[in-house]
Amino acid sequence: MESKKLNLKLKIWRQKNSNSVGSFVDYNVTVSPDASFLEMLDELNNNLESQGLEPIAFESDCREGICGTCGLVINGQPHGPIPRIATCQLHMRNFKDGDTIWVEPFRAKAFPVIKDLMVDRSAFDKILQAGGYISSNVGGAPDANSILIPKEVASEAFDAASCIGCGACVAACKNASAMLFVSAKISHLGLLPQGQPERYRRVERMIKVMDELGFGSCTNTYACEAECPKGISVKFIARMNRDYLAAKLKASKSEVA
């Protein structure tokens, strides 16, 4: 039996470009509770285009909670009210008939609005380019088990590597800090033997670029961890800070020598 349709009022942020002033625009929609949030926006855009109106710009790709491109702030929460999911995994059954839903882009100085709900998250790419890599000799690939890694270390590295770079941590933080994202990317390489040659250079370079791009500082409110769709732990921030301090001590000792 077909589920009863939901009648909802949407207040969606519309902004022509990064230099223009945006505002919330009201839309009324009737949608199946089985539809995903992005499918609801697809239906709304189809209706707008059929009326000769400009569709709402938003990002998506995999729609499976993997790529991290679909991030929206829904009723004040990055990715919406359900924990541990990306926006594309949110379904309309989580709202009630007659609800008003506020939809806006991730807001941060380092994430300028491109249009409507789309933001430029290339700042994350620049941070990764600064140190998100390892050095490896060319030639044949070594056997998978030739470097022994303790299970607890491998598991922790996998936990850090589960970050999808969506930016929810930045959107949730009152300071628009990228510390959770950066610490996850630093930790998943720094925990493994293959990441040791650049370990301390990596943390210095990536934090330097993060600061240059205008991200704020961490004040340990844990909002980033609470809103992260993959549940990345703030323990990685502490680990990054320890590595950063060690890198500075090593640098000062080499200057004295």
FENJO-V818535 format. One record per helix or strand of 3 or more residues. SS is the DSSP state (H for helix, E for strand). FROM is the first residue (numbers start at 1). LEN is the number of residues. Records with the same first field share a line. If there is no record, write none. Layout:
SS: FROM-LEN + FROM-LEN
This chain:
E: 6-9 + 23-9 + 100-5 + 113-3
H: 37-14 + 87-3 + 92-3 + 122-10 + 151-11 + 168-5 + 179-12 + 193-3 + 199-14 + 223-5 + 235-22
